[in-house]
């Protein structure tokens, strides 16, 4: 099983980062604009549309406010298994570390998913920091 782990340091308070991450139905606007073009809630899942037109259904496994951890599982599509989590940790008083872990099968798809995680992480950092600068 391929496992992708990406850590991102963000110059934003962890409670503010978590408020955005936990807003799972607005990921296309608040976390990943440009990579995601649409996102909406559908029962216990969210449906995301990527800029390349690919649509994924992601079951919402957990939104844990105490641990600041969001877990989802992508169903259908090219993977036979796809489980991921985003967790927000304090890294000082006014900064955060976001850990994004993705486990997937088949292994052959890992390079394209890794590319999405890399690009998504960059956009997430930029989007969060820009949003906080404009607010304050």
C-alpha positions as CSV (number, residue, x, y, z in Angstrom):
1,X,0.0,0.0,0.0
2,X,1.3,3.4,-0.9
3,X,1.5,6.0,1.9
4,X,2.0,9.7,1.3
5,X,2.7,12.0,4.2
6,X,3.0,15.8,3.7
7,X,3.7,18.3,6.4
8,X,2.9,22.0,5.9
9,X,3.9,24.8,8.2
10,X,1.4,27.7,8.1
11,X,1.7,31.2,9.7
12,X,-1.8,31.0,11.0
13,X,-3.2,30.1,14.4
14,X,-4.2,26.4,14.7
15,X,-7.7,27.3,15.7
16,X,-8.1,29.4,12.6
17,X,-6.6,26.7,10.3
18,X,-8.9,24.1,11.9
19,X,-12.0,26.3,11.3
20,X,-11.2,26.2,7.6
21,X,-10.2,22.5,7.4
22,X,-13.4,21.4,9.3
23,X,-15.6,23.3,6.8
24,X,-15.4,20.2,4.6
25,X,-18.1,21.4,2.1
26,X,-16.1,24.5,1.2
27,X,-12.7,23.0,0.4
28,X,-12.9,24.4,-3.2
29,X,-13.0,27.9,-1.9
30,X,-11.3,27.9,1.5
31,X,-8.5,25.4,1.1
32,X,-7.8,24.3,-2.5
33,X,-9.0,27.0,-5.0
34,X,-7.7,26.3,-8.4
35,X,-7.2,22.5,-7.8
36,X,-10.8,22.0,-6.8
37,X,-13.5,23.8,-8.8
38,X,-16.5,22.6,-6.9
39,X,-17.3,20.8,-3.6
40,X,-20.7,20.0,-2.0
41,X,-22.0,17.8,0.7
42,X,-24.2,14.8,-0.1
43,X,-25.3,13.0,3.0
44,X,-22.3,11.5,4.8
45,X,-20.0,12.4,1.9
46,X,-18.7,15.3,-0.1
47,X,-18.4,15.4,-3.9
48,X,-15.3,17.3,-5.2
49,X,-14.6,18.3,-8.7
50,X,-11.0,18.8,-9.7
51,X,-9.8,21.4,-12.2
52,X,-9.1,18.6,-14.7
53,X,-12.8,17.6,-14.6
54,X,-12.3,14.5,-12.4
55,X,-15.1,14.1,-9.8
56,X,-14.5,12.2,-6.6
57,X,-16.9,11.1,-3.9
58,X,-15.3,11.2,-0.5
59,X,-17.0,9.6,2.5
60,X,-16.6,11.8,5.6
61,X,-15.2,9.3,8.2
62,X,-14.6,11.8,11.0
63,X,-14.4,15.5,11.9
64,X,-12.7,15.5,15.3
65,X,-12.7,18.9,16.9
66,X,-10.7,17.8,19.9
67,X,-7.8,16.3,17.8
68,X,-8.3,18.8,15.0
69,X,-8.4,15.9,12.6
70,X,-10.5,15.4,9.4
71,X,-10.6,11.9,7.9
72,X,-12.1,10.9,4.6
73,X,-12.2,7.9,2.2
74,X,-12.5,8.3,-1.5
75,X,-14.8,5.7,-3.1
76,X,-14.9,4.6,-6.7
77,X,-12.6,6.0,-9.3
78,X,-9.1,4.7,-10.0
79,X,-8.2,3.5,-6.5
80,X,-9.3,0.3,-4.8
81,X,-8.4,1.9,-1.4
82,X,-8.0,5.6,-0.6
83,X,-8.1,6.9,3.0
84,X,-6.7,10.3,4.0
85,X,-6.5,12.6,7.0
86,X,-5.7,16.2,7.6
87,X,-4.6,17.1,11.1
88,X,-3.8,20.5,12.5
89,X,-1.1,20.9,15.3
90,X,0.0,24.0,17.1
91,X,3.5,25.1,16.2
92,X,4.0,28.0,18.4
93,X,1.3,30.5,19.4
94,X,0.5,31.9,15.9
95,X,1.5,29.1,13.6
96,X,0.4,25.6,12.7
97,X,1.7,22.4,11.2
98,X,-0.8,20.5,9.0
99,X,-0.1,16.8,8.5
100,X,-1.8,15.3,5.4
101,X,-1.6,11.5,5.2
102,X,-3.0,9.5,2.3
103,X,-3.0,5.7,2.1
104,X,-4.0,4.2,-1.3
105,X,-4.0,1.2,-3.6
106,X,-3.0,0.4,-6.2
107,X,0.6,1.6,-5.7
108,X,0.9,2.5,-9.4
109,X,-1.4,5.5,-8.8
110,X,0.7,7.0,-6.0
111,X,2.8,9.3,-8.2
112,X,-0.3,11.2,-9.5
113,X,-1.8,11.3,-6.1
114,X,1.5,12.5,-4.6
115,X,1.5,15.3,-7.2
116,X,-2.0,16.4,-6.2
117,X,-1.0,16.4,-2.5
118,X,2.1,18.5,-3.3
119,X,0.2,21.0,-5.3
120,X,-2.7,21.0,-2.9
121,X,-0.3,21.6,0.1
122,X,1.2,24.6,-1.6
123,X,-2.2,26.1,-2.5
124,X,-3.5,25.3,1.0
125,X,-0.6,27.2,2.7
126,X,-1.0,30.2,0.3
127,X,-4.8,30.3,0.7
128,X,-4.8,30.1,4.5
129,X,-2.0,32.7,4.9
130,X,-3.6,35.1,2.4
131,X,-7.0,34.8,4.0
132,X,-5.6,35.6,7.5
133,X,-3.7,38.6,6.2
134,X,-6.8,40.0,4.5
135,X,-8.7,39.6,7.8
136,X,-6.3,41.2,10.0
